[in-house]
Amino acid sequence: MPVNVLGHDDIGQRFLRLYQMETLPHAWLLYGMRGVGKSLLAQKLAAIYLCEASDASQRPCGLCHSCRMIAGETHPDVQRIGLIWDEKKKRFRRDIHVEQIREALAFLSLTGMQSQRRVVILDDADAMNGAAANALLKGLEEPPSGALILVVCHDLTSIPATIRSRCM
């Protein structure tokens, strides 16, 4: 079943194939120009990972409770992090801070609410400051069981090589 994100079906099929073979890497780096659907792709990959359909080739089914919660961005086992809105300055912060990454890694270490799996979607990862990147690297090196980290970025050169090397 295609992920239905224009231009990204090959990545969705690769993800699904690795999932079916039970060799799915714990971290994926989705990069490219801004506005081509990487964040939506990450949401669809999370749906494949958490879908309740018994036939893995039919994931994401779009009909089960898990798929509907992901579509509504209310799934308790999915956490999305990215740039935070600064109400005082009326703009987004310039970077992703280490506290955000630590919170996300702590979330991954918890038992899932709906299943034994958890997903973190790290949007705008190229905006991480140095401390945040180091914290993410530690999480990538020692991933908890059932954890999936989807790293979305627009400028691949701003992601440290050590992080890139630990992601699919």
Secondary structure, DSSP 4 states (H G I P E B T S, - for coil): -----TT-HHHHHHHHHHHHTT---SEEEEE-STTSSHHHHHHHHHHHHH---SSGGG-S-S-SHHHHHHHTT--TTEEEE-PPEETTTTEE-SSB-HHHHHHHHHHHHSPPSSSS-EEEEETTGGGB-HHHHHHHHHHHHSPPTTEEEEEEES-GGGS-HHHHTT--
